[in-house]
């Protein structure tokens, strides 16, 4: 049995029937949902319109990790899927994440939406706890379709190794299975509906700036990099309310391109030199639906 939060918003039956009752001319194309399911599910179509996102929140992680954390999987209205790809295992790690993009056709989008529906993501907001463990992240699914946005979260998803009181086993299993499907699209989407992965071009970024305090390991001191834009980093952007000494700077357009080009060969310990001082910069690229700080 699925347990919903008190704030659950159910899709009106008439709206759901109207939006989902239309059929494809060809009777549908494989993929998620029941065999032969020809249901067409309305969804946003803009290049920056988010259809489906999977991301992680919370967990016992350093503040720096949380600031640069990216959604793991995002599908947009134009069919682009942006994911965080594998990163080279060195320390210090590269300053820029490895973002990848691939494009899925409308048939593929429909298959993903049917699979999301079958996993319970169109039943309204829901939250599934797993109180037998602590300090683990929560997996959050955000879906916009048929005129509604649902947010479904599951704490410690995928670590259900033993029965746990008050845990909705069936709902969590459905979500975990769906998340696994998203990581293996080539194996179940309609043939030819999804393209190859390629590097994602970032057009905007968020920078978290603070005074440089030195490398945590004296043997890993890094050569400084000059701040490539005008003005001083000392007063750039705006201070964060909850982190003393940290400022957030949002860049887009040519400013973002100039900075990201300069940062391409830096790592997470690289000091940035500006107006006679040195600063640490945590880089958080912005996805198509994100902006500002």
Secondary structure, 3 states (H helix, E strand, C coil): CCCCCCCCCCCCHHHHHHHHCCECCCCCCCCCCCCCCCECCCCCCCCCCEEEEEEEECCCCCHHHHHHCCCCEEEECCCEEEEECCCCCCCCCECCCCEEEEEECHHHHHHHHHHHHHCCCCCCCEEECCCCCCCCCEEEEEEEECCEEEEEEEECCCCCCCCCCCCCHHHHHHHHHHHHHHCCHHHCCCCCCECCCEECCCCEEEEEEEECCCCCCHHHCCCCEECCCCCCCCCCCEECCCCCCCEEEEEEHHHHHHHHHHHCCCECCCEEEECCEEEEEEEEECCCCCCCC
